[in-house]
Amino acid sequence: MINLLIPPLYIGPLSGLAPPNFVIGPNAGYVWTRFTITERPVPMSGWKGDGGFEDGESEDYLLLIDEDIIPKPDLECRGSITWNDVKPGTTVTDTFEIRNNGDPGSFLNWQITSWPTYGTWSFSPPSGTGLAPNSWITITATCVAPNQGQSTFTGDIIVCNSDDATDCCNIATSLTTPRVRAFAPHLFSLITRFTDLSPILKLLLQRLG
């Protein structure tokens, strides 16, 4: 909380001025807390409780944060990824979602900790902080398919709460590549040299395929 206006001649508890909510934690235990009254506003960002002022007062208190009162985030994932008939070596994308299903007033810090071993993966964004309760965020997953045809690959993307390694969820993925058809060079040479045979050869190749 910063730059809460105190009316002139006000006498009473700070709660009587309806201060805004502010984040505390996420770790329980004792922390030092500084309360400062100044005659002028201080910078809204980067201020650490120091400075020179003509009037006012500054006091430090040892504050106990009770673990039972700290709002706890809860990671939830939604979605799965299935890619079919993907040509080897090509790039494919898809999306999934995560949200903070935790207590009111909690904030979720999260990160992608693991992904399938097949292909080459990237994510946007790969991590985040301060996700509010009941808020969803969409993550884009990109994969360069393996250079192996006629195969099915599976694996999970694992997303975790950065502040709780036991709070994780999985996104199932699968990628299927088609059979790679390879034709002898002399067949194409025949097609080029004998144009009259091209329709026949094309028909044979289709049936062989």
N, CA and C of each residue as an Amber inpcrd file, in Angstrom:
protein
   627
   0.8570000  -1.1860000   0.0000000   0.0000000   0.0000000   0.0000000
   0.8930000   1.2350000   0.0000000   0.5370000   2.2180000  -0.8150000
   1.3980000   3.3880000  -0.9510000   0.5450000   4.6180000  -1.2680000
   0.9530000   5.7410000  -0.6870000   0.3200000   7.0490000  -0.9330000
  -1.1740000   7.0610000  -0.5880000  -1.5140000   6.4680000   0.5700000
  -2.8770000   6.5800000   1.0750000  -3.0330000   7.9630000   1.7070000
  -3.9940000   8.7180000   1.2340000  -4.1700000  10.1010000   1.6980000
  -4.7920000  10.1300000   3.0960000  -4.1320000  10.8450000   4.0140000
  -4.6450000  11.0500000   5.3740000  -5.2350000  12.4630000   5.4470000
  -6.5300000  12.6010000   5.7110000  -7.1310000  13.9430000   5.7660000
  -6.5440000  14.7700000   6.9020000  -6.5090000  16.0800000   6.7550000
  -6.0130000  16.9450000   7.8430000  -6.8060000  16.7440000   9.1280000
  -6.0850000  16.6990000  10.2410000  -6.6610000  16.5890000  11.5840000
  -7.3720000  15.2530000  11.8060000  -7.0910000  14.2690000  10.9790000
  -7.7370000  12.9700000  11.1700000  -7.1710000  12.2810000  12.3970000
  -8.0480000  11.7460000  13.2260000  -7.6670000  10.9660000  14.4000000
  -8.4980000   9.6840000  14.3770000  -7.8400000   8.5560000  14.3380000
  -8.5570000   7.2940000  14.3060000  -7.7200000   6.2060000  13.6690000
  -8.2520000   4.9950000  13.6380000  -7.4930000   3.8750000  13.0490000
  -7.3670000   4.0320000  11.5360000  -6.3100000   3.4660000  11.0250000
  -6.0810000   3.5280000   9.5810000  -7.2110000   2.8430000   8.8140000
  -7.7770000   1.8070000   9.3970000  -8.8680000   1.0900000   8.7260000
 -10.0780000   1.9800000   8.4880000 -10.1820000   3.0730000   9.2550000
 -11.2910000   3.9810000   9.0590000 -11.2230000   4.7590000   7.7640000
 -10.0800000   4.7130000   7.0940000  -9.9220000   5.4200000   5.8210000
 -10.1440000   4.4920000   4.6230000 -10.6190000   3.2840000   4.8880000
 -10.8950000   2.3050000   3.8210000  -9.6920000   2.1100000   2.9080000
  -8.5570000   1.6700000   3.4580000  -7.3810000   1.4570000   2.5990000
  -7.6310000   0.3280000   1.6090000  -6.9520000   0.3400000   0.4610000
  -7.1510000  -0.7210000  -0.5360000  -6.5210000  -2.0290000  -0.0720000
  -6.9590000  -3.1250000  -0.6580000  -6.3360000  -4.4120000  -0.3880000
  -4.9180000  -4.4200000  -0.9370000  -4.0560000  -5.1780000  -0.2940000
  -2.6930000  -5.3190000  -0.7900000  -2.2210000  -6.7340000  -0.5390000
  -1.2270000  -7.1510000  -1.3280000  -0.7360000  -8.5280000  -1.2890000
   0.2520000  -8.6850000  -0.1340000   0.1160000  -9.7940000   0.5800000
   1.0610000 -10.1270000   1.6370000   1.4730000 -11.5880000   1.4680000
   2.6850000 -11.9130000   1.8190000   3.1570000 -13.2930000   1.6360000
   4.0120000 -13.4000000   0.3680000   4.1020000 -14.5620000  -0.2970000
   3.3370000 -15.7840000  -0.0390000   3.8750000 -16.6510000   1.0850000
   4.9890000 -16.2590000   1.7240000   5.5990000 -17.0920000   2.7500000
   5.1300000 -16.6530000   4.1290000   4.7490000 -17.6490000   4.9450000
   4.3410000 -17.3510000   6.3060000   5.5700000 -17.1110000   7.1870000
   5.3470000 -16.5010000   8.3550000   6.4360000 -16.2390000   9.2930000
   6.5400000 -14.7640000   9.6180000   7.6330000 -14.3930000  10.2780000
   7.8430000 -13.0090000  10.6940000   8.5090000 -12.2050000   9.5780000
   8.0130000 -11.0100000   9.3550000   8.6080000 -10.0940000   8.3860000
   8.6310000  -8.6950000   8.9920000   9.6060000  -7.8980000   8.5900000
   9.6510000  -6.5050000   9.0170000   8.7400000  -5.6790000   8.1200000
   7.9550000  -4.8300000   8.7400000   7.0150000  -3.9750000   8.0280000
   7.2570000  -2.5290000   8.4160000   7.3390000  -1.6410000   7.4390000
   7.5810000  -0.2180000   7.7000000   6.3310000   0.6000000   7.3960000
   5.9420000   1.4020000   8.3470000   4.8350000   2.3520000   8.1960000
   5.4190000   3.7570000   8.1940000   5.1480000   4.5030000   7.1390000
   5.7340000   5.8360000   6.9800000   4.6330000   6.8540000   6.7010000
   4.6790000   7.9660000   7.4430000   3.7870000   9.1020000   7.2000000
   4.6470000  10.2510000   6.7060000   4.3130000  10.8070000   5.5520000
   5.0960000  11.8940000   4.9630000   4.1800000  13.0370000   4.5560000
   4.7890000  14.2050000   4.3400000   3.9980000  15.3710000   3.9470000
   3.7640000  15.4430000   2.4400000   4.3550000  14.5260000   1.7060000
   4.2030000  14.5300000   0.2520000   4.2100000  13.0900000  -0.2570000
   3.6320000  12.8430000  -1.4250000   3.6300000  11.4770000  -1.9810000
   5.0470000  11.0060000  -2.2840000   5.2050000   9.6990000  -2.3140000
   6.4820000   9.0780000  -2.6700000   6.3110000   8.3930000  -4.0280000
   7.4040000   8.0130000  -4.7000000   7.2780000   7.3400000  -6.0060000
   6.4290000   6.0800000  -5.9130000   5.6040000   5.8520000  -6.9240000
   4.6940000   4.7230000  -6.9120000   5.4010000   3.3840000  -7.1400000
   6.5780000   3.4100000  -7.7190000   7.3130000   2.1660000  -7.9430000
   8.7690000   2.3530000  -7.5370000   9.3370000   1.3060000  -6.9820000
  10.7440000   1.3160000  -6.6210000  11.0550000   1.9490000  -5.2770000
  10.0440000   2.4630000  -4.5660000  10.3180000   3.0920000  -3.2700000
  10.4650000   2.0210000  -2.2030000  11.5370000   2.1070000  -1.3910000
  11.8480000   1.0770000  -0.3980000  11.7530000   1.5820000   1.0340000
  11.0530000   2.7130000   1.2250000  10.8320000   3.1840000   2.5890000
  11.8660000   4.1560000   3.1010000  12.7670000   4.6250000   2.2350000
  13.7750000   5.5730000   2.6930000  13.5640000   6.9200000   2.0100000
  14.1920000   7.9520000   2.5270000  14.0820000   9.2860000   1.9550000
  14.1210000  10.3500000   3.0240000  14.2410000  11.6070000   2.6120000
  14.2650000  12.7340000   3.5340000  12.9720000  13.5300000   3.4350000
  12.3530000  13.8020000   4.5760000  11.0760000  14.4990000   4.6110000
  11.1110000  15.5510000   5.7150000  10.4110000  16.6790000   5.5000000
  10.3620000  17.7350000   6.4960000   9.4650000  17.3740000   7.6700000
   8.3700000  16.6880000   7.3650000   7.4310000  16.2970000   8.4180000
   7.0550000  14.8410000   8.2270000   6.6370000  14.2070000   9.3210000
   6.1790000  12.8320000   9.2410000   6.8740000  11.9370000  10.2360000
   6.6510000  10.6760000  10.0810000   7.2090000   9.6930000  11.0090000
   7.3140000   8.3550000  10.3110000   8.2950000   7.5640000  10.7130000
   8.4950000   6.2350000  10.1460000   8.7810000   5.2590000  11.2760000
   8.0610000   4.1480000  11.3060000   8.2520000   3.1400000  12.3440000
   8.2510000   1.7540000  11.7120000   9.0880000   0.8630000  12.2620000
   9.1860000  -0.5190000  11.7850000   8.5980000  -1.4640000  12.8300000
   7.8440000  -2.4490000  12.3340000   7.2190000  -3.4300000  13.2180000
   7.4990000  -4.8290000  12.6910000   7.6770000  -5.7570000  13.6510000
   7.8440000  -7.1530000  13.2860000   6.4550000  -7.7730000  13.1840000
   6.0900000  -8.1700000  11.9580000   4.7450000  -8.6480000  11.6840000
   4.7580000 -10.1560000  11.4610000   3.8340000 -10.8550000  12.1070000
   3.7110000 -12.3000000  11.9330000   2.6370000 -12.5910000  10.8890000
   3.0380000 -13.2520000   9.8120000   2.0920000 -13.6770000   8.7730000
   1.6630000 -15.1000000   9.0980000   0.4110000 -15.2640000   9.4390000
  -0.1300000 -16.5770000   9.7920000  -0.3870000 -17.3690000   8.5190000
   0.1310000 -18.5860000   8.4700000  -0.0250000 -19.4140000   7.2680000
  -1.4920000 -19.6710000   6.9450000  -2.3350000 -19.7260000   7.9820000
  -3.7390000 -20.0480000   7.7600000  -4.5160000 -18.9220000   7.0980000
  -3.9880000 -17.7040000   7.1270000  -4.7410000 -16.5890000   6.5650000
  -4.2200000 -16.1690000   5.1940000  -3.1340000 -16.7860000   4.7400000
  -2.5950000 -16.4310000   3.4260000  -3.4540000 -17.0800000   2.3490000
  -4.0360000 -16.3070000   1.4390000  -4.8080000 -16.9070000   0.3350000
  -3.9120000 -17.7810000  -0.5310000  -4.3640000 -18.9630000  -0.8220000
  -3.5490000 -19.9180000  -1.5690000  -4.0710000 -20.0680000  -2.9990000
  -3.1760000 -19.9450000  -3.9810000  -3.5800000 -20.1920000  -5.3750000
  -3.7050000 -21.6820000  -5.6390000  -4.3840000 -22.0280000  -6.6970000
  -4.5530000 -23.4240000  -7.0940000  -4.5430000 -23.4860000  -8.6170000
  -3.5530000 -24.1700000  -9.1570000  -3.3880000 -24.2450000 -10.6080000
  -4.3830000 -25.2210000 -11.2230000  -5.0060000 -24.8120000 -12.3110000
  -5.9130000 -25.6760000 -13.0690000  -5.6030000 -25.5420000 -14.5520000
  -5.5700000 -26.6710000 -15.2610000  -5.2930000 -26.6770000 -16.6990000
  -6.5280000 -27.1270000 -17.4680000  -6.6290000 -26.6760000 -18.7110000
  -7.7410000 -27.0610000 -19.5740000  -7.2460000 -27.2250000 -21.0030000
  -7.5760000 -28.3900000 -21.6050000  -7.2350000 -28.6040000 -23.0020000
  -6.3270000 -29.7990000 -23.2120000  -6.1550000 -30.1530000 -24.4690000
  -5.2260000 -31.1890000 -24.9080000  -4.8010000 -30.8410000 -26.3320000
  -3.7500000 -31.4990000 -26.7980000  -3.2070000 -31.1800000 -28.1200000
  -3.1000000 -32.4650000 -28.9410000  -3.7030000 -32.4440000 -30.1340000
  -3.6280000 -33.5860000 -31.0510000  -3.3140000 -33.0770000 -32.4520000
  -2.2180000 -33.5510000 -33.0060000  -1.8370000 -33.2100000 -34.3760000
  -1.8150000 -34.4980000 -35.2010000  -2.5770000 -34.5270000 -36.2770000
  -2.6390000 -35.7070000 -37.1380000  -2.0830000 -35.3980000 -38.5280000
  -1.4940000 -36.4440000 -39.1370000  -1.0220000 -36.3480000 -40.5180000
  -0.0710000 -35.1600000 -40.7090000   0.8920000 -35.0420000 -39.8130000
   1.8610000 -33.9480000 -39.8570000   3.1040000 -34.3870000 -40.6240000
   3.4530000 -33.6620000 -41.6390000   4.6320000 -33.9930000 -42.4230000
   5.8870000 -33.8380000 -41.5570000   6.7900000 -34.8330000 -41.5720000
   8.0050000 -34.7380000 -40.7600000   8.7710000 -33.4450000 -41.0270000
   9.2310000 -32.8240000 -39.9410000  10.0340000 -31.6090000 -40.0370000
   9.2430000 -30.3200000 -40.1340000   7.9110000 -30.4060000 -40.2110000
   7.1110000 -29.1840000 -40.3020000   6.7640000 -28.6670000 -38.9050000
   6.3340000 -27.4090000 -38.8500000   6.0110000 -26.7480000 -37.5850000
   4.4970000 -26.6660000 -37.4140000   4.0280000 -27.0600000 -36.2330000
   2.5940000 -27.0130000 -35.9250000   2.4000000 -26.2720000 -34.5990000
   1.2220000 -25.6860000 -34.4350000   0.9180000 -24.9460000 -33.2050000
  -0.4800000 -25.3140000 -32.7090000  -0.6730000 -25.1210000 -31.4110000
  -1.9850000 -25.2940000 -30.7890000  -1.9540000 -24.5480000 -29.4540000
  -3.0850000 -24.4990000 -28.7870000  -3.1690000 -23.7510000 -27.5390000
  -3.8120000 -24.5860000 -26.4360000  -3.5320000 -24.2070000 -25.1930000
  -4.2380000 -24.7280000 -24.0260000  -4.3310000 -23.5900000 -23.0090000
  -5.0790000 -23.8190000 -21.9280000  -5.3380000 -22.7530000 -20.9750000
  -5.0080000 -23.1930000 -19.5480000  -4.6320000 -22.2280000 -18.7240000
  -4.4750000 -22.4550000 -17.2860000  -5.1880000 -21.3330000 -16.5500000
  -5.5620000 -21.5970000 -15.2970000  -6.1740000 -20.5510000 -14.4890000
  -5.8100000 -20.7260000 -13.0260000  -6.0510000 -19.6910000 -12.2610000
  -5.9080000 -19.7330000 -10.8130000  -7.2730000 -20.0530000 -10.2200000
  -7.4180000 -21.2760000  -9.7270000  -8.6620000 -21.7220000  -9.1170000
  -8.5620000 -21.6660000  -7.5940000  -7.7550000 -20.7250000  -7.1020000
  -7.4660000 -20.6620000  -5.6800000  -8.3650000 -19.7200000  -4.9020000
  -7.9090000 -19.3930000  -3.6840000  -8.6820000 -18.5600000  -2.7700000
  -8.7880000 -17.1290000  -3.2870000  -9.8770000 -16.4350000  -2.9390000
  -9.9550000 -14.9940000  -3.2520000  -8.7600000 -14.2630000  -2.6520000
  -8.1820000 -13.3810000  -3.4250000  -7.0130000 -12.6380000  -2.9600000
  -5.6910000 -13.3200000  -3.2230000  -5.7230000 -14.5430000  -3.7820000
  -4.4720000 -15.2350000  -4.0980000  -3.9750000 -14.8350000  -5.4740000
  -2.6810000 -15.0500000  -5.6860000  -2.0650000 -14.7720000  -6.9850000
  -1.1720000 -15.9440000  -7.3450000  -1.3270000 -16.4060000  -8.5780000
  -0.6140000 -17.5990000  -9.0220000   0.6090000 -17.2400000  -9.8510000
   1.7510000 -17.7680000  -9.4340000   2.9740000 -17.7210000 -10.2360000
   3.1800000 -19.1140000 -10.8240000   3.3880000 -19.2160000 -12.1120000
   3.4150000 -20.5270000 -12.7520000   4.5300000 -20.5990000 -13.7760000
   4.8600000 -21.8280000 -14.1710000   5.8650000 -22.0460000 -15.2130000
   5.6920000 -23.4340000 -15.8200000   6.0590000 -23.5530000 -17.0900000
   6.0810000 -24.8530000 -17.7550000   7.3960000 -25.5280000 -17.4000000
   7.3060000 -26.6760000 -16.7450000   8.5060000 -27.3390000 -16.2330000
   8.9640000 -28.5110000 -17.0830000   8.0630000 -29.0650000 -17.9150000
   8.4420000 -30.2280000 -18.7120000   7.5620000 -30.3030000 -19.9470000
   8.0740000 -30.9510000 -20.9880000   7.3330000 -31.1130000 -22.2360000
   7.7810000 -32.4110000 -22.9060000   7.0540000 -32.8870000 -23.9270000
   7.3910000 -34.1710000 -24.5470000   8.8080000 -34.1890000 -25.1200000
   9.3480000 -35.3970000 -25.2030000  10.7190000 -35.5540000 -25.7130000
  10.7660000 -35.5930000 -27.2380000   9.6240000 -35.7750000 -27.8810000
   9.6310000 -35.7930000 -29.3520000   9.6020000 -34.3580000 -29.8900000
  10.2270000 -34.1370000 -31.0250000  10.1960000 -32.8280000 -31.6740000
  10.9560000 -31.7550000 -30.9090000  10.8030000 -30.5240000 -31.3920000
  11.4130000 -29.3540000 -30.7490000  10.2970000 -28.4030000 -30.3420000
  10.2210000 -28.0860000 -29.0360000   9.0850000 -27.3630000 -28.4840000
   9.4480000 -25.9430000 -28.0580000   8.4510000 -25.0560000 -28.1360000
   8.5600000 -23.7190000 -27.5540000   7.1630000 -23.2910000 -27.1130000
   7.1000000 -22.3400000 -26.1680000   5.8260000 -21.9250000 -25.5960000
   5.7840000 -20.4120000 -25.4490000   4.5960000 -19.8600000 -25.6090000
   4.3980000 -18.4190000 -25.4510000   3.0700000 -18.1570000 -24.7320000
   3.1540000 -17.6420000 -23.4740000   4.3730000 -17.4500000 -22.6780000
   4.7750000 -18.7590000 -21.9890000   6.0620000 -18.9000000 -21.6050000
   6.4950000 -20.1210000 -20.9150000   6.2800000 -20.0610000 -19.4030000
   5.9770000 -18.8800000 -18.8780000   5.7740000 -18.7160000 -17.4350000
   5.0190000 -17.4120000 -17.2070000   4.5980000 -17.2040000 -15.9660000
   3.8820000 -15.9730000 -15.6440000   3.7850000 -15.7700000 -14.1480000
   3.4130000 -14.5650000 -13.7410000   3.2730000 -14.2350000 -12.3270000
   1.9790000 -13.4630000 -12.1080000   1.4790000 -13.5580000 -10.8730000
   0.3720000 -12.7100000 -10.4490000  -0.9570000 -12.9880000 -11.1240000
  -1.2370000 -14.2510000 -11.4790000  -2.5170000 -14.5740000 -12.1040000
  -3.6080000 -14.5600000 -11.0360000  -4.6090000 -13.7030000 -11.2120000
  -5.6580000 -13.4980000 -10.2230000  -6.6330000 -14.6790000 -10.1980000
  -7.3920000 -14.8260000  -9.1100000  -8.3560000 -15.9270000  -9.0120000
  -9.3780000 -15.8970000 -10.1490000  -9.7180000 -17.0970000 -10.6420000
 -10.7020000 -17.2890000 -11.7000000 -10.2990000 -16.6440000 -13.0240000
  -9.0290000 -16.3200000 -13.1650000  -8.5320000 -15.7410000 -14.4190000
  -7.8480000 -16.8270000 -15.2400000  -8.2230000 -16.9030000 -16.5220000
  -7.6070000 -17.8540000 -17.4500000  -6.5470000 -17.1520000 -18.2810000
  -5.5330000 -17.9000000 -18.6820000  -4.5320000 -17.3960000 -19.6220000
  -4.3000000 -18.4760000 -20.6760000  -4.1800000 -18.0450000 -21.9330000
  -3.9770000 -18.9700000 -23.0500000  -2.4950000 -19.0860000 -23.3790000
  -2.0280000 -20.3010000 -23.5170000  -0.6210000 -20.5750000 -23.8360000
  -0.5610000 -21.2210000 -25.2110000   0.3110000 -20.7080000 -26.0580000
   0.5050000 -21.2650000 -27.3970000   1.7070000 -22.1970000 -27.3850000
   1.4760000 -23.4370000 -27.8130000   2.5450000 -24.4380000 -27.9100000
   2.9160000 -24.6240000 -29.3780000   4.2110000 -24.6020000 -29.6560000
   4.7300000 -24.7950000 -31.0130000   5.6800000 -25.9780000 -31.0090000
   5.5430000 -26.8470000 -32.0170000   6.3930000 -28.0370000 -32.1010000
   6.8650000 -28.2270000 -33.5430000   8.1520000 -28.4970000 -33.6990000
   8.7030000 -28.9340000 -34.9890000   8.6820000 -30.4500000 -34.9880000
   7.9140000 -31.0370000 -35.8920000   7.6910000 -32.4820000 -35.8930000
   8.9970000 -33.2490000 -36.1310000   9.1190000 -34.4350000 -35.5410000
  10.3170000 -35.2660000 -35.7640000  10.4440000 -35.6630000 -37.2350000
  11.6610000 -35.9480000 -37.6480000  11.9190000 -36.3820000 -39.0290000
  11.7550000 -37.8890000 -39.1570000  10.6100000 -38.3560000 -38.7720000
  10.3300000 -39.7930000 -38.8070000   8.8900000 -40.0000000 -39.2510000
   8.7210000 -40.6780000 -40.3790000   7.3900000 -40.8860000 -40.9160000
   6.6910000 -42.1010000 -40.3570000   5.3670000 -42.1690000 -40.5840000
   4.5280000 -43.2930000 -40.1970000   4.7260000 -43.6410000 -38.7180000
   4.6000000 -42.6240000 -37.8610000   4.8160000 -42.8160000 -36.4240000
   3.8070000 -41.9930000 -35.6360000   3.5460000 -42.4400000 -34.4170000
   2.7090000 -41.7020000 -33.4790000   3.5270000 -41.4110000 -32.2320000
   3.5750000 -40.1370000 -31.8500000   4.3390000 -39.7010000 -30.6890000
   3.3750000 -39.1580000 -29.6420000   3.6510000 -39.4360000 -28.3850000
   2.8180000 -38.9340000 -27.2960000   3.6930000 -38.3990000 -26.1650000
   3.1080000 -37.5770000 -25.3350000   3.8160000 -37.0220000 -24.1810000
   2.9880000 -35.9320000 -23.5400000   3.3860000 -35.5090000 -22.3610000
   2.6470000 -34.5090000 -21.6000000   3.4370000 -33.2190000 -21.4340000
   2.7180000 -32.1080000 -21.4930000   3.2520000 -30.8140000 -21.0720000
   2.8850000 -30.6480000 -19.6060000   3.8470000 -30.3400000 -18.7640000
   3.6030000 -30.2060000 -17.3300000   3.7610000 -28.7450000 -16.9280000
   2.7260000 -28.2020000 -16.2990000   2.7250000 -26.8280000 -15.7940000
   2.6480000 -26.8940000 -14.2800000   3.4510000 -26.0780000 -13.5860000
   3.4880000 -26.1220000 -12.1270000   3.3610000 -24.7350000 -11.5180000
   2.8020000 -24.7190000 -10.3230000   2.7970000 -23.5410000  -9.4610000
   4.2440000 -23.2800000  -9.0310000   4.7730000 -22.1010000  -9.3240000
   6.1750000 -21.8090000  -9.0180000   6.4650000 -21.8100000  -7.5300000
   5.4270000 -21.6260000  -6.7020000   5.6080000 -21.5670000  -5.2520000
   5.1890000 -22.8530000  -4.5500000   4.7460000 -23.8550000  -5.3060000
   4.3090000 -25.1210000  -4.7250000   4.5390000 -26.2250000  -5.7500000
   5.6280000 -26.9660000  -5.5800000   6.0080000 -27.9910000  -6.5620000
   5.0170000 -29.1390000  -6.6220000   4.1170000 -29.2450000  -5.6410000
   3.1160000 -30.3120000  -5.6670000   1.8580000 -29.9070000  -6.4260000
   1.7590000 -28.6430000  -6.7850000   0.5740000 -28.1350000  -7.4890000
   0.8850000 -28.0390000  -8.9780000   0.6620000 -29.1350000  -9.6900000
   0.9750000 -29.2110000 -11.1190000  -0.2050000 -29.8180000 -11.8770000
  -0.2240000 -29.6310000 -13.1800000  -1.2270000 -30.2710000 -14.0290000
  -0.5980000 -30.6120000 -15.3760000  -1.2180000 -31.5750000 -16.0610000
  -0.6690000 -32.1060000 -17.3030000  -1.5840000 -31.8020000 -18.4830000
  -0.9580000 -31.5120000 -19.6100000  -1.6600000 -31.3820000 -20.8880000
  -1.1890000 -32.5190000 -21.7830000  -2.1020000 -33.4310000 -22.1350000
  -1.7400000 -34.5680000 -22.9880000  -1.5540000 -34.1070000 -24.4280000
  -0.5390000 -34.6420000 -25.1040000  -0.2790000 -34.3050000 -26.5010000
  -0.0390000 -35.5720000 -27.3100000  -0.3430000 -35.4880000 -28.6020000
   0.0080000 -36.5690000 -29.5280000   0.2540000 -35.9650000 -30.9050000
   1.1570000 -36.5800000 -31.6470000   1.4960000 -36.1310000 -33.0000000
   1.7010000 -37.3620000 -33.8660000   1.0200000 -37.3980000 -35.0080000
   1.1150000 -38.5310000 -35.9270000   1.6640000 -38.0670000 -37.2650000
   2.6630000 -38.7830000 -37.7640000   3.2320000 -38.4690000 -39.0760000
   2.8010000 -39.5360000 -40.0770000   2.5610000 -39.1660000 -41.3420000
   2.1320000 -40.1380000 -42.3570000   3.3080000 -40.9390000 -42.8890000
   2.9820000 -41.9680000 -43.6660000   4.0310000 -42.7400000 -44.3250000
   4.7000000 -41.8790000 -45.3750000   6.0240000 -41.9080000 -45.3890000
   6.7870000 -41.1520000 -46.3850000   7.0010000 -42.0320000 -47.5980000
   6.4780000 -41.6130000 -48.7350000   6.5980000 -42.3870000 -49.9730000
   7.8390000 -41.9400000 -50.7380000   8.7000000 -42.8990000 -51.0220000
   9.9230000 -42.6090000 -51.7780000   9.8590000 -43.3530000 -53.1090000
  10.0850000 -42.6600000 -54.2030000  10.0220000 -43.2500000 -55.5320000
  11.4210000 -43.2540000 -56.1520000  11.6970000 -44.3280000 -56.8590000
  13.0100000 -44.4440000 -57.5120000  13.1410000 -43.3750000 -58.5820000
  14.3410000 -42.7930000 -58.7240000  14.5410000 -41.7320000 -59.7170000
  14.2280000 -42.1700000 -61.1360000  14.4520000 -43.4850000 -61.4690000
  14.2450000 -43.9050000 -62.8520000  12.7660000 -43.8770000 -63.2320000
  11.8440000 -43.9870000 -62.2450000  10.4280000 -43.8880000 -62.5660000
  10.0810000 -42.4870000 -63.0490000  10.6140000 -41.4890000 -62.3560000
  10.3620000 -40.1200000 -62.7820000  11.0310000 -39.8310000 -64.1190000
  12.1810000 -40.4810000 -64.3720000  12.8350000 -40.3170000 -65.6620000
  11.9530000 -40.8670000 -66.7740000  11.3040000 -42.0180000 -66.5100000
  10.4050000 -42.5940000 -67.5010000   9.2050000 -41.6930000 -67.7570000
   8.6800000 -41.1220000 -66.6780000   7.5350000 -40.2280000 -66.8470000
   7.9070000 -39.0320000 -67.7030000   9.1020000 -38.5500000 -67.5220000
   9.5440000 -37.3810000 -68.2720000   9.8070000 -37.7320000 -69.7400000
  10.3980000 -38.9130000 -69.9890000  10.8050000 -39.2770000 -71.3460000
   9.6420000 -39.8090000 -72.1760000   8.7260000 -40.4970000 -71.5370000
   7.6140000 -41.0960000 -72.2630000   6.3200000 -40.5080000 -71.7590000
   5.9810000 -39.3820000 -72.3250000   4.8140000 -38.6550000 -71.8370000
   3.5280000 -39.4420000 -72.0410000   3.5000000 -40.3420000 -73.0810000
   2.2890000 -41.1210000 -73.3400000   2.0230000 -42.1220000 -72.2150000
   3.0820000 -42.5210000 -71.5170000   2.9140000 -43.4970000 -70.4500000
   2.5930000 -42.8350000 -69.1050000   2.6580000 -41.5200000 -69.0670000
   2.4930000 -40.8190000 -67.7870000   1.1950000 -41.1590000 -67.0900000
   0.0240000 -41.1380000 -67.7730000  -1.2290000 -41.4650000 -67.0630000
  -1.2200000 -42.8660000 -66.4840000  -0.6190000 -43.8340000 -67.2150000
  -0.5760000 -45.2090000 -66.7190000   0.3010000 -45.2950000 -65.4740000
   1.4740000 -44.6710000 -65.5710000   2.3790000 -44.7000000 -64.4250000
   1.7700000 -44.0120000 -63.2180000   1.1050000 -42.9120000 -63.4500000
   0.4780000 -42.1810000 -62.3440000  -0.5640000 -43.0650000 -61.6600000
  -1.3410000 -43.7950000 -62.4770000  -2.3700000 -44.6740000 -61.9280000
  -1.7360000 -45.7860000 -61.1130000  -0.6500000 -46.3600000 -61.6150000
   0.0410000 -47.4240000 -60.8890000   0.6020000 -46.9110000 -59.5690000
   1.1880000 -45.7190000 -59.6370000   1.7710000 -45.1540000 -58.4210000
   0.6930000 -44.8840000 -57.3830000  -0.4540000 -44.4060000 -57.8450000
  -1.5550000 -44.1540000 -56.9070000  -2.0150000 -45.4240000 -56.2500000
  -2.1200000 -46.5060000 -57.0360000  -2.5670000 -47.7630000 -56.4710000
  -1.5340000 -48.3600000 -55.5270000  -0.2600000 -48.1820000 -55.8820000
   0.8110000 -48.6520000 -54.9840000   0.8190000 -47.8780000 -53.6890000
   0.4630000 -46.5880000 -53.8030000   0.4640000 -45.7650000 -52.5920000
  -0.6800000 -46.1220000 -51.6780000
